[in-house]
Amino acid sequence: KKEKKAKEAAASKAGQSNQPEFTKMDIRVGQITKVWNHEEADKLFCEEIDVGEEGGPREIASGLREHYSLDDMQDRKVLVVCNLKPAKIVGFTSNGMVLAAKSEDGKSVELVTPPADAAVGERVFIDGLSGEPFSSTQVKKKKTWEAVAKGLKTGEGGVATWDGKEIKTSSGVCSAA
């Protein structure tokens, strides 16, 4: 019995190593339902973002105040990395990360957004790649986010890509523009 379990675990691990890194991340369409300035950090917004979970919106901190106003952020659809471990950011517990793209010189930052009619809670995908997202523990332990982040770029017209492949929802491609 133990031998069978060990074989199953090894097969599962082998499957995970063949799984494309991007598919190990749980990146979903979210809608900012509330946004406010962090009281102690000039660069941070605190947001409540609906990502389609029964428990209600997630609280997330993002360093976007230099690039967006409160009005720009309110009710906006964004992409949210949902399987990161909660992190304390200047005393605020952030339960995810809002995806943004920055220019080569680092001066310009744009939110990565889904098509306007994308469904809140929908997981983004890349054609031809599949796999179940890792738990937040696996993501941290295996440094999955760091590996995925290296491949994230914007292509022609601001289209969001990973390793040159378009990041999509069922409504179309995601972009930063």
C-alpha positions in Angstrom: 0.0 0.0 0.0 2.8 2.4 0.9 4.6 1.5 -2.3 1.5 2.4 -4.4 1.1 5.7 -2.6 4.7 6.6 -3.2 4.3 5.7 -6.9 1.2 7.9 -7.2 3.0 10.8 -5.5 6.0 10.4 -7.8 3.6 10.4 -10.9 1.9 13.5 -9.6 5.2 15.3 -9.1 6.3 14.3 -12.6 3.1 15.6 -14.0 3.6 18.9 -12.2 7.1 19.3 -13.6 5.7 18.9 -17.1 3.0 21.4 -16.4 3.6 24.8 -18.0 4.6 27.3 -15.3 1.9 29.8 -16.3 -0.9 27.3 -15.6 0.4 26.8 -12.0 -0.7 30.4 -11.2 -4.3 31.3 -10.4 -4.7 34.6 -12.3 -8.3 35.8 -12.4 -10.5 38.7 -13.6 -11.3 40.9 -10.7 -13.3 44.1 -10.2 -12.2 46.7 -7.8 -15.3 47.4 -5.6 -13.6 49.8 -3.1 -10.3 51.6 -3.1 -8.6 54.0 -0.7 -5.2 55.5 0.0 -3.0 53.6 2.5 -2.7 55.7 5.6 1.0 55.1 6.1 2.4 54.6 2.6 2.4 57.3 -0.1 2.7 54.8 -2.9 0.1 52.3 -1.9 -3.6 51.8 -2.6 -5.7 49.4 -0.6 -8.4 47.8 -2.6 -11.3 45.4 -2.1 -11.4 43.3 -5.3 -14.2 40.9 -6.3 -12.6 37.8 -7.9 -15.8 35.7 -7.8 -15.3 34.0 -4.5 -18.2 33.1 -2.1 -16.4 34.8 0.8 -16.6 38.2 -0.9 -14.0 40.5 -2.1 -10.3 40.2 -1.3 -8.3 43.0 0.3 -5.2 43.7 -1.8 -2.5 46.4 -1.6 -0.9 47.7 -4.8 1.9 50.3 -5.3 0.0 52.2 -8.0 -0.7 55.7 -6.5 2.1 57.4 -8.5 0.4 56.2 -11.7 -3.4 56.2 -11.0 -6.0 58.2 -9.1 -8.6 56.8 -6.8 -11.2 57.5 -9.5 -9.2 55.6 -12.1 -9.1 52.6 -9.9 -12.7 52.5 -8.7 -14.8 49.8 -10.4 -12.0 48.9 -12.8 -11.5 45.4 -14.0 -8.0 44.1 -13.4 -6.1 40.8 -13.4 -5.4 39.4 -9.9 -2.8 36.8 -8.9 -4.9 34.8 -6.4 -2.6 32.0 -5.2 0.1 33.9 -3.4 0.4 33.7 0.3 -1.1 36.7 2.2 1.6 39.3 2.8 1.8 42.2 5.3 2.5 45.4 3.4 3.1 48.4 5.7 0.6 46.8 8.2 -2.0 45.9 5.6 -2.6 42.3 4.8 -2.6 41.8 1.0 -4.4 38.7 -0.3 -3.2 38.7 -3.8 -1.5 41.0 -6.4 -2.8 43.2 -9.1 -1.0 42.7 -12.4 0.6 45.8 -14.0 3.1 46.3 -16.8 6.0 48.8 -16.6 7.9 50.4 -19.5 11.5 49.4 -20.1 12.7 52.6 -18.4 10.4 51.9 -15.4 8.7 55.3 -15.6 5.4 54.2 -17.0 3.1 51.7 -15.4 -0.1 50.3 -16.9 -2.6 48.0 -15.3 -3.1 44.7 -17.2 -6.8 44.6 -18.0 -9.2 42.0 -19.4 -11.7 42.8 -22.1 -14.6 44.9 -20.7 -17.1 42.0 -20.9 -14.9 39.5 -19.2 -16.6 37.7 -16.3 -15.4 38.5 -12.8 -13.7 35.4 -11.4 -12.8 33.9 -14.7 -9.3 32.4 -14.8 -7.1 33.7 -17.6 -5.5 31.2 -20.0 -3.1 30.7 -22.8 -4.3 28.7 -25.8 -2.9 25.1 -25.8 -1.7 25.2 -22.1 -3.6 23.6 -19.3 -3.2 22.6 -15.7 -4.6 23.2 -12.3 -3.2 26.1 -10.2 -0.8 25.3 -7.4 -1.7 26.1 -3.8 -0.2 29.2 -2.3 2.3 27.0 -0.3 3.4 25.3 -3.5 3.8 28.6 -5.3 6.0 29.9 -2.5 8.0 26.8 -2.0 8.7 26.2 -5.7 9.2 30.0 -6.5 6.5 29.6 -9.2 5.5 33.2 -9.3 9.1 34.3 -9.8 9.5 31.9 -12.8 6.2 33.1 -14.3 6.9 36.8 -13.8 10.1 36.5 -15.9 8.1 35.5 -18.9 5.4 38.2 -18.7 5.7 40.9 -21.3 3.5 43.1 -23.4 3.5 42.7 -27.2 2.2 44.7 -30.1 -0.6 47.0 -29.1 0.0 46.3 -25.4 -1.3 42.7 -25.5 -0.3 40.8 -22.4 1.9 37.7 -23.1 3.8 35.0 -21.4 6.7 33.5 -23.3 5.3 35.2 -26.4 1.8 33.7 -26.1 -1.3 35.8 -25.6 -3.0 35.8 -22.2 -6.7 35.6 -22.7 -10.2 35.3 -21.2 -13.1 33.8 -23.0 -13.9 37.3 -24.1 -10.6 38.0 -25.8 -7.0 39.1 -25.0 -5.8 41.0 -22.0 -3.7 44.1 -22.4 -1.9 47.0 -20.8 -2.6 50.2 -22.7 
